[in-house]
């Protein structure tokens, strides 16, 4: 394990904050050492001092992307916080008309969330006998997790809690050496527009959304960044559209432009 001195810690934490607005407090210092030691060994370097100089010399920005990848926690599973998908089905889809429904998974990670959205829509269409005109977007700051999401390949353990009828309907099972893998069917993958996006960019090339899933993302940001981000997202949500956060997240003290209508489910207050 390499030693991370104060100067190196301050440089790395500031660089990550400037790039992705992720707040690496002193408590995260052991995590930095643990995660980046592997990257330093991959580069055949002998210290954090060498790695910091490498970062400074990186004009492409690629190493900063890999740095954020190394320090980000990309944990997700299918139908996580199931009440959010119940809300999507019972409120949003039930009331949807012929107009196009726009849905954005804004911190998509490895894709479990957006595929859960697609499967919820497909199940609703089958049960109600009507088609939903939906356009789905999925973004993340990490190219690595987006590549994994766009392939739709998961370990068997990743789908252990997926109901068997859903698993058999929307996944393909691997055979032989790949028998421990499952793959989301191509028709579902094709319904999602995957793209890289830094949520802290000033503008997004996106249409207004009926619903944005932003779960387990703002917990990594400080208060000022949360305020700025939520105010920016407000402009990309249709009046009376929805913003869904993770179970430990809240807009309390962040924004008064949304009203809480369910468990971490917020509705944009209409513009009168």
Secondary structure, 3 states (H helix, E strand, C coil): CCCCCHHHHHHHHHHHHHHHCCCCCHHHHHHHHHHHHHHHHHCCCCCHHHHHHHHHHCCCCHHHHHHHHHHCCCCCCCCCCHHHHHHHHHHHHHHCCCCCEEEEECCCCCCHHHHHHHHHHHHHHHHHCCCCCEEEEEEECCHHHHHHHHHCEEEHHHHCCCCHHHHHHHEEECCHHHCCEEEECHHHHCCEEEEECCCCCCCCCCCCEEEEEECCCHHHCCHHHHHHHHHHHHCCEEEEEEEEECCCCCCCCCCCCEEEEECCEEEECCCC
